[in-house]
């Protein structure tokens, strides 16, 4: 009985940790996406400024 309970607790812990990792990865990716977008816009503006 206690062994089954321990396994359940470990599974819940792993599931929560996994969920947290996925959540953090998603936030990191969205931040990276925004930064990449800004860099791209800046690069295009720079190229336009240089070509004029």
PQR file with spaces between the fields and no chain letter, atoms N, CA, C, O and H, PARSE charges and radii, in Angstrom:
ATOM       1  N    UNK     1       0.835   -1.205    0.000 -0.4000 1.5000
ATOM       2  CA   UNK     1       0.000    0.000    0.000 -0.0000 2.0000
ATOM       3  C    UNK     1       0.871    1.257    0.000  0.5500 1.7000
ATOM       4  O    UNK     1       0.665    2.164   -0.806 -0.5500 1.4000
ATOM       5  N    UNK     2       1.838    1.301    0.905 -0.4000 1.5000
ATOM       6  CA   UNK     2       2.700    2.486    1.006 -0.0000 2.0000
ATOM       7  C    UNK     2       3.565    2.647   -0.250  0.5500 1.7000
ATOM       8  O    UNK     2       3.847    3.764   -0.683 -0.5500 1.4000
ATOM       9  H    UNK     2       2.005    0.564    1.560  0.4000 1.0000
ATOM      10  N    UNK     3       3.983    1.505   -0.830 -0.4000 1.5000
ATOM      11  CA   UNK     3       4.794    1.520   -2.048 -0.0000 2.0000
ATOM      12  C    UNK     3       4.007    2.142   -3.209  0.5500 1.7000
ATOM      13  O    UNK     3       4.536    2.965   -3.956 -0.5500 1.4000
ATOM      14  H    UNK     3       3.754    0.597   -0.479  0.4000 1.0000
ATOM      15  N    UNK     4       2.749    1.743   -3.349 -0.4000 1.5000
ATOM      16  CA   UNK     4       1.872    2.268   -4.401 -0.0000 2.0000
ATOM      17  C    UNK     4       1.702    3.772   -4.226  0.5500 1.7000
ATOM      18  O    UNK     4       1.734    4.523   -5.201 -0.5500 1.4000
ATOM      19  H    UNK     4       2.319    1.074   -2.742  0.4000 1.0000
ATOM      20  N    UNK     5       1.522    4.208   -2.984 -0.4000 1.5000
ATOM      21  CA   UNK     5       1.353    5.624   -2.658 -0.0000 2.0000
ATOM      22  C    UNK     5       2.599    6.414   -3.039  0.5500 1.7000
ATOM      23  O    UNK     5       2.507    7.502   -3.608 -0.5500 1.4000
ATOM      24  H    UNK     5       1.496    3.598   -2.192  0.4000 1.0000
ATOM      25  N    UNK     6       3.765    5.857   -2.719 -0.4000 1.5000
ATOM      26  CA   UNK     6       5.038    6.506   -3.066 -0.0000 2.0000
ATOM      27  C    UNK     6       5.180    6.650   -4.578  0.5500 1.7000
ATOM      28  O    UNK     6       5.597    7.699   -5.068 -0.5500 1.4000
ATOM      29  H    UNK     6       3.840    4.974   -2.257  0.4000 1.0000
ATOM      30  N    UNK     7       4.829    5.588   -5.320 -0.4000 1.5000
ATOM      31  CA   UNK     7       4.902    5.611   -6.784 -0.0000 2.0000
ATOM      32  C    UNK     7       3.987    6.702   -7.342  0.5500 1.7000
ATOM      33  O    UNK     7       4.378    7.445   -8.243 -0.5500 1.4000
ATOM      34  H    UNK     7       4.490    4.736   -4.921  0.4000 1.0000
ATOM      35  N    UNK     8       2.759    6.797   -6.801 -0.4000 1.5000
ATOM      36  CA   UNK     8       1.800    7.815   -7.228 -0.0000 2.0000
ATOM      37  C    UNK     8       2.364    9.224   -6.977  0.5500 1.7000
ATOM      38  O    UNK     8       2.283   10.095   -7.844 -0.5500 1.4000
ATOM      39  H    UNK     8       2.441    6.194   -6.070  0.4000 1.0000
ATOM      40  N    UNK     9       2.934    9.436   -5.786 -0.4000 1.5000
ATOM      41  CA   UNK     9       3.524   10.732   -5.423 -0.0000 2.0000
ATOM      42  C    UNK     9       4.670   11.087   -6.377  0.5500 1.7000
ATOM      43  O    UNK     9       4.767   12.225   -6.837 -0.5500 1.4000
ATOM      44  H    UNK     9       3.000    8.729   -5.082  0.4000 1.0000
ATOM      45  N    UNK    10       5.535   10.112   -6.671 -0.4000 1.5000
ATOM      46  CA   UNK    10       6.655   10.320   -7.588 -0.0000 2.0000
ATOM      47  C    UNK    10       6.145   10.678   -8.987  0.5500 1.7000
ATOM      48  O    UNK    10       6.671   11.581   -9.638 -0.5500 1.4000
ATOM      49  H    UNK    10       5.456    9.188   -6.298  0.4000 1.0000
ATOM      50  N    UNK    11       5.106    9.954   -9.443 -0.4000 1.5000
ATOM      51  CA   UNK    11       4.518   10.213  -10.764 -0.0000 2.0000
ATOM      52  C    UNK    11       3.953   11.628  -10.848  0.5500 1.7000
ATOM      53  O    UNK    11       4.156   12.326  -11.842 -0.5500 1.4000
ATOM      54  H    UNK    11       4.678    9.220   -8.914  0.4000 1.0000
ATOM      55  N    UNK    12       3.238   12.049   -9.795 -0.4000 1.5000
ATOM      56  CA   UNK    12       2.674   13.401   -9.741 -0.0000 2.0000
ATOM      57  C    UNK    12       3.801   14.435   -9.771  0.5500 1.7000
ATOM      58  O    UNK    12       3.719   15.434  -10.486 -0.5500 1.4000
ATOM      59  H    UNK    12       3.072   11.483   -8.988  0.4000 1.0000
ATOM      60  N    UNK    13       4.838   14.189   -9.000 -0.4000 1.5000
ATOM      61  CA   UNK    13       5.998   15.082   -8.954 -0.0000 2.0000
ATOM      62  C    UNK    13       6.653   15.222  -10.317  0.5500 1.7000
ATOM      63  O    UNK    13       6.964   16.333  -10.745 -0.5500 1.4000
ATOM      64  H    UNK    13       4.904   13.378   -8.419  0.4000 1.0000
ATOM      65  N    UNK    14       6.867   14.099  -11.008 -0.4000 1.5000
ATOM      66  CA   UNK    14       7.466   14.107  -12.341 -0.0000 2.0000
ATOM      67  C    UNK    14       6.577   14.837  -13.339  0.5500 1.7000
ATOM      68  O    UNK    14       7.063   15.600  -14.174 -0.5500 1.4000
ATOM      69  H    UNK    14       6.615   13.196  -10.660  0.4000 1.0000
ATOM      70  N    UNK    15       5.268   14.599  -13.247 -0.4000 1.5000
ATOM      71  CA   UNK    15       4.295   15.237  -14.141 -0.0000 2.0000
ATOM      72  C    UNK    15       4.318   16.755  -13.969  0.5500 1.7000
ATOM      73  O    UNK    15       4.307   17.496  -14.952 -0.5500 1.4000
ATOM      74  H    UNK    15       4.873   13.979  -12.569  0.4000 1.0000
ATOM      75  N    UNK    16       4.350   17.214  -12.713 -0.4000 1.5000
ATOM      76  CA   UNK    16       4.391   18.647  -12.418 -0.0000 2.0000
ATOM      77  C    UNK    16       5.692   19.270  -12.914  0.5500 1.7000
ATOM      78  O    UNK    16       5.682   20.363  -13.481 -0.5500 1.4000
ATOM      79  H    UNK    16       4.358   16.612  -11.914  0.4000 1.0000
ATOM      80  N    UNK    17       6.810   18.579  -12.702 -0.4000 1.5000
ATOM      81  CA   UNK    17       8.111   19.060  -13.150 -0.0000 2.0000
ATOM      82  C    UNK    17       8.128   19.172  -14.674  0.5500 1.7000
ATOM      83  O    UNK    17       8.615   20.163  -15.219 -0.5500 1.4000
ATOM      84  H    UNK    17       6.818   17.691  -12.241  0.4000 1.0000
ATOM      85  N    UNK    18       7.600   18.166  -15.357 -0.4000 1.5000
ATOM      86  CA   UNK    18       7.515   18.137  -16.816 -0.0000 2.0000
ATOM      87  C    UNK    18       6.671   19.308  -17.311  0.5500 1.7000
ATOM      88  O    UNK    18       7.054   20.012  -18.246 -0.5500 1.4000
ATOM      89  H    UNK    18       7.205   17.362  -14.914  0.4000 1.0000
ATOM      90  N    UNK    19       5.508   19.507  -16.666 -0.4000 1.5000
ATOM      91  CA   UNK    19       4.619   20.614  -17.018 -0.0000 2.0000
ATOM      92  C    UNK    19       5.313   21.952  -16.866  0.5500 1.7000
ATOM      93  O    UNK    19       5.169   22.834  -17.713 -0.5500 1.4000
ATOM      94  H    UNK    19       5.198   18.935  -15.907  0.4000 1.0000
ATOM      95  N    UNK    20       6.075   22.106  -15.775 -0.4000 1.5000
ATOM      96  CA   UNK    20       6.833   23.329  -15.507 -0.0000 2.0000
ATOM      97  C    UNK    20       7.890   23.564  -16.582  0.5500 1.7000
ATOM      98  O    UNK    20       8.051   24.687  -17.060 -0.5500 1.4000
ATOM      99  H    UNK    20       6.192   21.390  -15.087  0.4000 1.0000
ATOM     100  N    UNK    21       8.612   22.503  -16.966 -0.4000 1.5000
ATOM     101  CA   UNK    21       9.632   22.595  -18.013 -0.0000 2.0000
ATOM     102  C    UNK    21       9.032   23.007  -19.351  0.5500 1.7000
ATOM     103  O    UNK    21       9.580   23.856  -20.054 -0.5500 1.4000
ATOM     104  H    UNK    21       8.481   21.590  -16.578  0.4000 1.0000
ATOM     105  N    UNK    22       7.894   22.394  -19.697 -0.4000 1.5000
ATOM     106  CA   UNK    22       7.194   22.722  -20.947 -0.0000 2.0000
ATOM     107  C    UNK    22       6.762   24.186  -20.931  0.5500 1.7000
ATOM     108  O    UNK    22       6.913   24.902  -21.922 -0.5500 1.4000
ATOM     109  H    UNK    22       7.449   21.705  -19.126  0.4000 1.0000
ATOM     110  N    UNK    23       6.220   24.622  -19.785 -0.4000 1.5000
ATOM     111  CA   UNK    23       5.760   26.005  -19.602 -0.0000 2.0000
ATOM     112  C    UNK    23       6.917   26.992  -19.772  0.5500 1.7000
ATOM     113  O    UNK    23       6.788   27.996  -20.472 -0.5500 1.4000
ATOM     114  H    UNK    23       6.098   24.041  -18.980  0.4000 1.0000
ATOM     115  N    UNK    24       8.045   26.697  -19.125 -0.4000 1.5000
ATOM     116  CA   UNK    24       9.233   27.554  -19.211 -0.0000 2.0000
ATOM     117  C    UNK    24       9.770   27.603  -20.639  0.5500 1.7000
ATOM     118  O    UNK    24      10.160   28.666  -21.122 -0.5500 1.4000
ATOM     119  H    UNK    24       8.150   25.881  -18.557  0.4000 1.0000
ATOM     120  N    UNK    25       9.790   26.451  -21.316 -0.4000 1.5000
ATOM     121  CA   UNK    25      10.258   26.376  -22.697 -0.0000 2.0000
ATOM     122  C    UNK    25       9.380   27.236  -23.596  0.5500 1.7000
ATOM     123  O    UNK    25       9.879   27.947  -24.468 -0.5500 1.4000
ATOM     124  H    UNK    25       9.473   25.588  -20.923  0.4000 1.0000
ATOM     125  N    UNK    26       8.062   27.166  -23.377 -0.4000 1.5000
ATOM     126  CA   UNK    26       7.109   27.938  -24.168 -0.0000 2.0000
ATOM     127  C    UNK    26       7.344   29.443  -23.982  0.5500 1.7000
ATOM     128  O    UNK    26       7.327   30.202  -24.951 -0.5500 1.4000
ATOM     129  H    UNK    26       7.656   26.588  -22.669  0.4000 1.0000
ATOM     130  N    UNK    27       7.565   29.869  -22.728 -0.4000 1.5000
ATOM     131  CA   UNK    27       7.847   31.280  -22.435 -0.0000 2.0000
ATOM     132  C    UNK    27       9.147   31.708  -23.109  0.5500 1.7000
ATOM     133  O    UNK    27       9.207   32.764  -23.738 -0.5500 1.4000
ATOM     134  H    UNK    27       7.579   29.253  -21.940  0.4000 1.0000
ATOM     135  N    UNK    28      10.187   30.885  -22.976 -0.4000 1.5000
ATOM     136  CA   UNK    28      11.483   31.175  -23.585 -0.0000 2.0000
ATOM     137  C    UNK    28      11.364   31.310  -25.099  0.5500 1.7000
ATOM     138  O    UNK    28      11.955   32.209  -25.696 -0.5500 1.4000
ATOM     139  H    UNK    28      10.138   30.027  -22.465  0.4000 1.0000
ATOM     140  N    UNK    29      10.596   30.409  -25.719 -0.4000 1.5000
ATOM     141  CA   UNK    29      10.398   30.444  -27.169 -0.0000 2.0000
ATOM     142  C    UNK    29       9.653   31.694  -27.608  0.5500 1.7000
ATOM     143  O    UNK    29       9.995   32.290  -28.630 -0.5500 1.4000
ATOM     144  H    UNK    29      10.116   29.678  -25.234  0.4000 1.0000
ATOM     145  N    UNK    30       8.638   32.101  -26.852 -0.4000 1.5000
ATOM     146  CA   UNK    30       7.886   33.306  -27.201 -0.0000 2.0000
ATOM     147  C    UNK    30       8.757   34.549  -27.072  0.5500 1.7000
ATOM     148  O    UNK    30       8.665   35.460  -27.895 -0.5500 1.4000
ATOM     149  H    UNK    30       8.360   31.617  -26.022  0.4000 1.0000
ATOM     150  N    UNK    31       9.612   34.594  -26.032 -0.4000 1.5000
ATOM     151  CA   UNK    31      10.541   35.710  -25.841 -0.0000 2.0000
ATOM     152  C    UNK    31      11.550   35.742  -26.992  0.5500 1.7000
ATOM     153  O    UNK    31      11.820   36.800  -27.560 -0.5500 1.4000
ATOM     154  H    UNK    31       9.687   33.855  -25.363  0.4000 1.0000
ATOM     155  N    UNK    32      12.103   34.573  -27.330 -0.4000 1.5000
ATOM     156  CA   UNK    32      13.052   34.465  -28.445 -0.0000 2.0000
ATOM     157  C    UNK    32      12.411   34.901  -29.760  0.5500 1.7000
ATOM     158  O    UNK    32      13.040   35.571  -30.579 -0.5500 1.4000
ATOM     159  H    UNK    32      11.884   33.713  -26.868  0.4000 1.0000
ATOM     160  N    UNK    33      11.154   34.513  -29.948 -0.4000 1.5000
ATOM     161  CA   UNK    33      10.412   34.892  -31.145 -0.0000 2.0000
ATOM     162  C    UNK    33      10.267   36.400  -31.263  0.5500 1.7000
ATOM     163  O    UNK    33      10.444   36.964  -32.343 -0.5500 1.4000
ATOM     164  H    UNK    33      10.643   33.969  -29.283  0.4000 1.0000
ATOM     165  N    UNK    34       9.944   37.051  -30.153 -0.4000 1.5000
ATOM     166  CA   UNK    34       9.811   38.508  -30.138 -0.0000 2.0000
ATOM     167  C    UNK    34      11.139   39.186  -30.426  0.5500 1.7000
ATOM     168  O    UNK    34      11.207   40.121  -31.224 -0.5500 1.4000
ATOM     169  H    UNK    34       9.799   36.593  -29.276  0.4000 1.0000
ATOM     170  N    UNK    35      12.193   38.715  -29.775 -0.4000 1.5000
ATOM     171  CA   UNK    35      13.534   39.273  -29.970 -0.0000 2.0000
ATOM     172  C    UNK    35      13.963   39.109  -31.427  0.5500 1.7000
ATOM     173  O    UNK    35      14.480   40.047  -32.034 -0.5500 1.4000
ATOM     174  H    UNK    35      12.138   37.955  -29.127  0.4000 1.0000
ATOM     175  N    UNK    36      13.747   37.913  -31.990 -0.4000 1.5000
ATOM     176  CA   UNK    36      14.090   37.636  -33.385 -0.0000 2.0000
ATOM     177  C    UNK    36      13.315   38.567  -34.316  0.5500 1.7000
ATOM     178  O    UNK    36      13.876   39.080  -35.285 -0.5500 1.4000
ATOM     179  H    UNK    36      13.328   37.151  -31.497  0.4000 1.0000
ATOM     180  N    UNK    37      12.034   38.789  -34.032 -0.4000 1.5000
ATOM     181  CA   UNK    37      11.206   39.693  -34.823 -0.0000 2.0000
ATOM     182  C    UNK    37      11.740   41.111  -34.802  0.5500 1.7000
ATOM     183  O    UNK    37      11.811   41.771  -35.839 -0.5500 1.4000
ATOM     184  H    UNK    37      11.578   38.373  -33.245  0.4000 1.0000
ATOM     185  N    UNK    38      12.116   41.583  -33.613 -0.4000 1.5000
ATOM     186  CA   UNK    38      12.675   42.930  -33.469 -0.0000 2.0000
ATOM     187  C    UNK    38      13.993   43.071  -34.219  0.5500 1.7000
ATOM     188  O    UNK    38      14.227   44.074  -34.893 -0.5500 1.4000
ATOM     189  H    UNK    38      12.058   41.047  -32.770  0.4000 1.0000
ATOM     190  N    UNK    39      14.849   42.064  -34.099 -0.4000 1.5000
ATOM     191  CA   UNK    39      16.145   42.065  -34.790 -0.0000 2.0000
ATOM     192  C    UNK    39      15.932   42.098  -36.303  0.5500 1.7000
ATOM     193  O    UNK    39      16.614   42.833  -37.017 -0.5500 1.4000
ATOM     194  H    UNK    39      14.659   41.250  -33.551  0.4000 1.0000
ATOM     195  N    UNK    40      14.980   41.297  -36.784 -0.4000 1.5000
ATOM     196  CA   UNK    40      14.662   41.242  -38.209 -0.0000 2.0000
ATOM     197  C    UNK    40      14.176   42.595  -38.718  0.5500 1.7000
ATOM     198  O    UNK    40      14.632   43.070  -39.757 -0.5500 1.4000
ATOM     199  H    UNK    40      14.426   40.700  -36.204  0.4000 1.0000
ATOM     200  N    UNK    41      13.246   43.219  -37.982 -0.4000 1.5000
ATOM     201  CA   UNK    41      12.737   44.545  -38.350 -0.0000 2.0000
ATOM     202  C    UNK    41      13.876   45.559  -38.376  0.5500 1.7000
ATOM     203  O    UNK    41      13.981   46.354  -39.310 -0.5500 1.4000
ATOM     204  H    UNK    41      12.875   42.833  -37.138  0.4000 1.0000
ATOM     205  N    UNK    42      14.721   45.534  -37.365 -0.4000 1.5000
ATOM     206  CA   UNK    42      15.869   46.436  -37.264 -0.0000 2.0000
ATOM     207  C    UNK    42      16.824   46.248  -38.441  0.5500 1.7000
ATOM     208  O    UNK    42      17.308   47.222  -39.018 -0.5500 1.4000
ATOM     209  H    UNK    42      14.636   44.889  -36.606  0.4000 1.0000
ATOM     210  N    UNK    43      17.092   44.989  -38.792 -0.4000 1.5000
ATOM     211  CA   UNK    43      17.978   44.667  -39.914 -0.0000 2.0000
ATOM     212  C    UNK    43      17.406   45.190  -41.235  0.5500 1.7000
ATOM     213  O    UNK    43      18.137   45.747  -42.054 -0.5500 1.4000
ATOM     214  H    UNK    43      16.700   44.198  -38.323  0.4000 1.0000
ATOM     215  N    UNK    44      16.096   45.009  -41.437 -0.4000 1.5000
ATOM     216  CA   UNK    44      15.433   45.492  -42.653 -0.0000 2.0000
ATOM     217  C    UNK    44      15.508   47.011  -42.729  0.5500 1.7000
ATOM     218  O    UNK    44      15.815   47.563  -43.785 -0.5500 1.4000
ATOM     219  H    UNK    44      15.502   44.557  -40.771  0.4000 1.0000
ATOM     220  N    UNK    45      15.232   47.687  -41.627 -0.4000 1.5000
ATOM     221  CA   UNK    45      15.308   49.155  -41.577 -0.0000 2.0000
ATOM     222  C    UNK    45      16.725   49.635  -41.861  0.5500 1.7000
ATOM     223  O    UNK    45      16.925   50.623  -42.567 -0.5500 1.4000
ATOM     224  H    UNK    45      14.983   47.238  -40.769  0.4000 1.0000
ATOM     225  N    UNK    46      17.695   48.938  -41.312 -0.4000 1.5000
ATOM     226  CA   UNK    46      19.112   49.271  -41.521 -0.0000 2.0000
ATOM     227  C    UNK    46      19.486   49.124  -42.998  0.5500 1.7000
ATOM     228  O    UNK    46      20.148   49.992  -43.567 -0.5500 1.4000
ATOM     229  H    UNK    46      17.533   48.135  -40.738  0.4000 1.0000
ATOM     230  N    UNK    47      19.055   48.013  -43.615 -0.4000 1.5000
ATOM     231  CA   UNK    47      19.302   47.790  -45.033 -0.0000 2.0000
ATOM     232  C    UNK    47      18.656   48.862  -45.898  0.5500 1.7000
ATOM     233  O    UNK    47      19.267   49.337  -46.856 -0.5500 1.4000
ATOM     234  H    UNK    47      18.518   47.308  -43.152  0.4000 1.0000
ATOM     235  N    UNK    48      17.441   49.244  -45.576 -0.4000 1.5000
ATOM     236  CA   UNK    48      16.722   50.301  -46.294 -0.0000 2.0000
ATOM     237  C    UNK    48      17.460   51.622  -46.160  0.5500 1.7000
ATOM     238  O    UNK    48      17.615   52.346  -47.143 -0.5500 1.4000
ATOM     239  H    UNK    48      16.944   48.858  -44.798  0.4000 1.0000
ATOM     240  N    UNK    49      17.917   51.947  -44.956 -0.4000 1.5000
ATOM     241  CA   UNK    49      18.650   53.182  -44.692 -0.0000 2.0000
ATOM     242  C    UNK    49      19.969   53.217  -45.474  0.5500 1.7000
ATOM     243  O    UNK    49      20.369   54.268  -45.975 -0.5500 1.4000
ATOM     244  H    UNK    49      17.791   51.359  -44.157  0.4000 1.0000
ATOM     245  N    UNK    50      20.638   52.072  -45.576 -0.4000 1.5000
ATOM     246  CA   UNK    50      21.908   51.990  -46.286 -0.0000 2.0000
ATOM     247  C    UNK    50      21.725   52.082  -47.816  0.5500 1.7000
ATOM     248  O    UNK    50      22.559   52.647  -48.524 -0.5500 1.4000
ATOM     249  H    UNK    50      20.313   51.218  -45.169  0.4000 1.0000
ATOM     250  N    UNK    51      20.609   51.509  -48.300 -0.4000 1.5000
ATOM     251  CA   UNK    51      20.372   51.498  -49.741 -0.0000 2.0000
ATOM     252  C    UNK    51      19.959   52.877  -50.287  0.5500 1.7000
ATOM     253  O    UNK    51      20.141   53.162  -51.471 -0.5500 1.4000
ATOM     254  H    UNK    51      19.932   51.050  -47.724  0.4000 1.0000
ATOM     255  N    UNK    52      19.404   53.725  -49.411 -0.4000 1.5000
ATOM     256  CA   UNK    52      18.974   55.071  -49.850 -0.0000 2.0000
ATOM     257  C    UNK    52      20.191   55.988  -49.988  0.5500 1.7000
ATOM     258  O    UNK    52      20.045   57.157  -50.345 -0.5500 1.4000
ATOM     259  H    UNK    52      19.256   53.493  -48.449  0.4000 1.0000
